[in-house]
């Protein structure tokens, strides 16, 4: 029987037989690119995509670990925004440094292992997920957070 033609494309893993579903790679976001996009869209972006990659790979323990990294990134970014609001005149250098340090630690502890896992499992020939939806979502969330911050400043709460 023929596969669903609307399903994402799948690549064969080395040594797999052409009808073997276990030998096919799921569609994934490039983990190196996801980590690089963190420089523009905060670590929340990359930690979320890495978590989704682990889930697609069926690695539940690693997905759970990635979920913890994601939640820490969300808390860190939220604290950074709140600190920036409360200290508009003084600056936000300690939180910026903490966020940057988090990004560096996450990259070497969590992101690089996913890059190595995907490279060793599938090489460079695996189906890629598109970047349109994640990037547009990140831009939308950034704009929404800016609106919330502007509203808080307007109300005098910040």
Steps between C-alpha positions, in 0.01 A plus 500: 500500500620853422599745772299814565618748238416794729721374783839668553782343300716240670864412442646152528754435772825329398453124484121516491292317243279707269168390658619512859319775695740467795787610274339828401583832655215725610484857374718712732613856539871539444631510860800719410276756334255489793784580738621782275154656482516531882732795457213692342192340657625416855583153634129423528492453122776241478407309814143457369615374159754263653228363728274444198786328314556257790126427510498432123796266546314310774762585763266566793771537767691751289176680412426528871844647563450743211164599650678595823747713303202664327325584829821643648543713186143630529551589867833666423359710216198597712725606787718689257200693368373576850845610612531724196164659582588562863838649421446701180744768611767266643517239226470126499857376464495216759190339346639540149819329609300223671297443183813492285671260744189278493517495120866397502446227761189369323684487169788290629299282742179440303514631143830350385400150613189523282709614205734204552209255546329606180825504306598152619150358448405659169801689368396812315232322298183527706175683426500856623210690651439849368597814688201716405266406784757507785649831388162667448387368841816639664448839335135500611594417859765771505252757368239384754750533786591849380131595500461367855809691616377821331160452667662453841709812450191692386312393813793610714556150637856497379 
